[in-house]
Amino acid sequence: MILRILKYILFFFGCLFLILFIFCLTSAPFWTWYNMSTKHAGIHRPPEFIVVLGGGGMPSESGLMRTWYAARLGNHFFRSKVIIALPGDTVDSLSSVYQMKEELILRGISGKRISFESLGTNTRAQALNIASSRITRYALRVTRDASLLIVTSPEHLYRAVRTFRKAGFLLVDGCPAFETAIESELSFDDRLLGGKRWLPAIGKNMTVRYQFWTQLHYEQLVMREWLAIVYYKLNGWI
């Protein structure tokens, strides 16, 4: 009986792996990720507050990308205040939350416009803390009818915007921090570079060199975010 159950489990995961592998040979993971990113994206009004949600540490891909977008938006909407939502010590110059502020200042945002929400350790807590004006370091009043612009990683935007709306904010827009692909053509002629002639030539095969691994990365992002969305829905947070 146990062996039969184990057999079914292995068969299920084997089929799942095969399906995910096949999808990596298509553009389906990218478009799934992209649709999640743009569902609540858009800026419909000048925001009173730009809320940049902290990702990893600083420097990190997510931290730098989100900060870069927040700075561009802050320089465009020059009347908006900027809130950095990331747990940490706001007076420690080596902390990630402090370094996000320094990055914003480096990119032209006045330090007087920047505040911290450094208590919340997930999106739900950050939204509730901002809604209740529990923002550390600087006194800042945020009302429920204030217009917010959420800046976060693309796959996280759907959950983030809905979480802030569930926390009571009526006017919530979102900006996904998309990365940009390089414009250059990356193919090459294997024979001109030397190497082993018995190895297959992959210089002009973008699927093997890049697309498969990129789609695999998108699959991982989407699956992780789907699980987080289900958890948030079950808890009534979105």
N, C-alpha and C positions, 0 to 999 in steps of 0.2 A: 504493500500500500504506500509506504513512504517513498519507495523507489519510483513508483508510478507518478506520484505527486512531483517528485524531483524532476522526473523526465518531462512532465508538462511545463514546469517552471523553466527548465533549460530550453525547451522548444519555444516557449513564449519569448524569452529574452533573445534567443537566436533570430527569430523572425523580426523582432523589434530592431535588433542591430542591423539586419539586412535591409529593412525599410529605411532606416536612418542613413545607411551607407548609400543607398540608391538616391535618396533625396539630395545628398551632398554632390551628386553629379549633375544636379539641376540648379536652377536659380530660385527654387521654392523657399528655402530657408531665408534668403535675403528678402524676398517680397513679404514673407510673413513678419519678419523683423521690421521691415520698413512700414508696413501697415499698422503695426502696433505703435510705431514711433510717431506717425502722423495723425492718428485718430483724434487726439485732442491737441494737436499742434496748431499754432496760429496766434497772432497778436491782434486783438480786436479793439484795443484801446490803449492809450498811454498808461503804463502801470504806475501805481503809487509806490509799490514795492517790488523789487526784483529779488526773488528768493533762489539762491544758488545752493542746491543740495550737494553736500560733500560726498565724494565717492570713496576712493582709496586714500592713501596718504599723499603727502606732497613731498617731492613730485611723484605723480603717477599719471597714467593715461587718462583715467576718468577725472581726477582732480584738476589737471591742467586743462583738459578740454572744456569742462564746465566753467572754469574760471575765465578762460579765454572768451567764451560766448557771453558770459555775464558782463565782462568788461566792455565788449563791443556794444551790448545792449545798454549798459549804463552810460556810455559816452553818447549814445544816440538819444536816450531818454534821460537827459541831464538833470531833470527834477526828481527822478525816482531815487528812493533810498534802497540800499542793497543789504540784504540779510544773508549771512553765511550760516547755513544750518549744518553743523558738523560737531560732534562731541569732542571736547578737548579743553586744554588750558589756554584761555584767550590771552593771557599775559606772558606765556612762555614763548619766546621768539623761535624756539625749535619745534613747536607743535605744528601739526598740519593745519589746524584752523587759523592760527596766526599767520602762517605762511600763505594761506589763501588770501588773506587780507593784504599781505605785502605784494602778492602777485597782481591783485586788483589795483593797488596804488601804483605799481610799476607801469600798468597799462592805462593810467590816466584817471582813475577813480579817486576822488578825494576821500581821505580817511574819515572825515566828518560825516560822510554819507553811509558809512559801513557800520552795521551792527551784527551781533552774533546771536544765534540760537545754539548754544553749546551743551544743552542738557539732554535732548532727545537722542536716542540710540537707534531709532528706526523712523521711517517716513510718518507713520501714525503719530508717534510721540512728538516729532518735530512740528507737524501740523497743529496738534493740540496746544503745544507750548506757544507757538506764534499766535494762535487764535486767542489764547488767554493772556497774551502780552508778557509771558514769562521769558523775556529775552534778556540775556545777561550782558554785562559789560557796559551797555548804554541804555538809558531809559528810552523806550520807544513804544508808542501806543499804536496798536494795529487793530482796527475795527473789522467786524465781519463783512461790512459792505465795501471795504477797501479793495481796490483792484490789484491782483497779484499776477506776476509773471514768473512761472516756475522754470528754472533752468536745470536740466539733469540729462543723464545719458539717454539715448533714444529709446531703448527697450524699457526704461523705467518710467517714461513720461506718462503713459496711460494710467498706471497705478498711482503715480504721484499727484496728477491733476485731480483724479477722482477722490483720492484721500483728503486733499485739502478742501474739496467741495463738501465731502461728508463731514468735515470738521466745522462746517458752517459758513465758509467763505462763498459769496455769491458770484464774484467776478474773478475767475481763475483762467488765465491763459497759459500756454506752454510753449517752450522753445527746446527742441531736442538738440543736444550737442553732437551733431554729426561730424564725423571725420571726413576728410577729402582725399580721394585717391590721386596719386601722381598722374601727370598727363603724358609722360614719356612712354614710348613703345618698348617693352621689356624682352622681346624675343632676341635670340642669339643663335649663331651657327656653332654647334658643338665642335665640328671638325676644325674650325679656325682657332679654337682655344686649346687644342690638344686634349690630353686625357686618354682614357681607355676606349678603344674602338669597339670592344665587345659590349659596352653598355649602350642601352637604347638612347637615341637622340631625343631629348626633351626640350631643347631650347626654344622651339616654336609651339610647344604644347602648354598653353596657359592653364588648361584644366588641371593637369598633373602638378604643375609648379605652384599655382596660386588658387585657382577657383575652388578646388575640392577642399582645401584647408580653410579657406575663407568661409565657405558654406558650412563646414563643420563647426567653426567658431560661432556663426549665427545660430545654428541649431542649439548649441549649448546655452547661448544667451536667452533664446526663446523658451526653451524647456524650463530653465531656472525661473524665468519671469512668470511663466504660466503657473508654476507651483506657488509662487508668491502671491499671484492674483487670486488663486483658489483659496489660499489661507486667509487673505484679507477679506474675501467675500464671505467665507464661513464665519469670520469674526464680526461681520457687519461694519467693517472699516471702510468699505467702498460701496 
